[in-house]
Amino acid sequence: MFKTFSSLVSSALIAYTANGQTESMATATFMNDRNGVDGTVTVASGMLEISLEVSNETLELLNSNSADCTTNGFKYHIHEFYNYNSTYDRFYSECGGSYTGGHWDPWLACGSATGNDYCLSSNDGSCVTGSSVLGGTSYDCDTDSFNSNPYACEVGDWSGKYGAVMLDGNMLTLSVSSPYEVSAEDLVGLSVVFHCSNSAGTRAFCAGFDVTDGTDDDRPTQTDNNDMVAYLNDDSSAMVLLSNDGTYSIDVGLSGLTLPTGCGDLLVRIYNDWTLTTDNYATSECDSYIGDFYDPTVTCAYGSDNEFCFDNNLCNVTNYNYTCDFNEYGDRFLCAPGDLTGKYGSISSTGDGTLIGYDPLMIDLSQLADLSVAVQCSETWETVACGSFQQYNTMETTGNMNMGSTENGGGNEDDSAFSITIQFGTIMVFLFSIFVTIF
Ligand SMILES: [Cu+2]
């Protein structure tokens, strides 16, 4: 069973690599002879690195024009665009709103400088208040709130998420990473803007991003989070398993499901409740157990009861349409984190009922503890199976170890035999090495 799973996962990873989705590198380049700022801001494989040297003349200019510009370091954000013919670095008013826009905020966290038109702060006709996922009405993004809920921060509010970058002599140096960070390709056409840390937040310097071939480094994993699983049948052979390394393995247990006529393909989506106390799965009456669609980034996808959604229209804008194009960099942030089908594809009702792969923007698994998953008909929205999320325990002995394979489960004997074989092999290697040492 272990072999089956690992070979499935590695073939999924190979497929992911073969899809041309290996990480590139985005670089914003600052050249000393332009504005006295020299170095780069780079993004690759979920890592953000800043290495800039600011000349004495430039520091004096910044501080003489804006009191306390550099005392508490610089703030820095991804801005929506770079309205120039080149990505060269610029200074002061050349970094203004007409050239760089507001903060890039596809998850609708809605800080005061957001560029997202659906934020109340940016547009009269709009409605979304700051960091609404935390339940309040004002923007709340610092390192702590980002660590507790990544959807609380504007994706582009780097200094909110990681803290201001402080001058060390003339150097600004930073290296941080997160599984929720942008990929290089998300930054095509976007810019980085550094601001004074004074209350005015004066725009100091900026540059556009260039995207080039990068590394094959792995993206960061959700190291502090447990793998989460929702079982969908009584022998736990059907499950939705989301892992902290970004891999997923889904088996809806197709042979055990009774599909209504006209069901169409099957959708897999995350819901925000579980009220069935007697069991952790169901194949009927699901709609009374699962609550509403889990929608932390205010997408207003089908079933969302987010307070800013009105019959699936965000802020009651009638021509709003939820779109999820997960293969399109930048746009992939518009997919609801719980729209597994939107991200991974639907499941054919005539196939084997499984989906496995790698998600470079895996949902924050720490949010799933009280949540559930639903398997639904794409044509009728009927829910044909559901289950509640729990921590996935790889050592558990009650459920079987069938991980999305179409083979039969019930592999406990196999597993113990496998483990005994390993231990026997280890002992033999140990004895052999003693033998070699002696003779
Ligand atoms: Cu900014």
Boltz pocket constraint, residues with backbone or C-beta under 6 A from the ligand:
constraints:
  - pocket:
      binder: B
      contacts: [[A, 76], [A, 77], [A, 78], [A, 79], [A, 103], [A, 113], [A, 193], [A, 194], [A, 195]]
      max_distance: 6.0
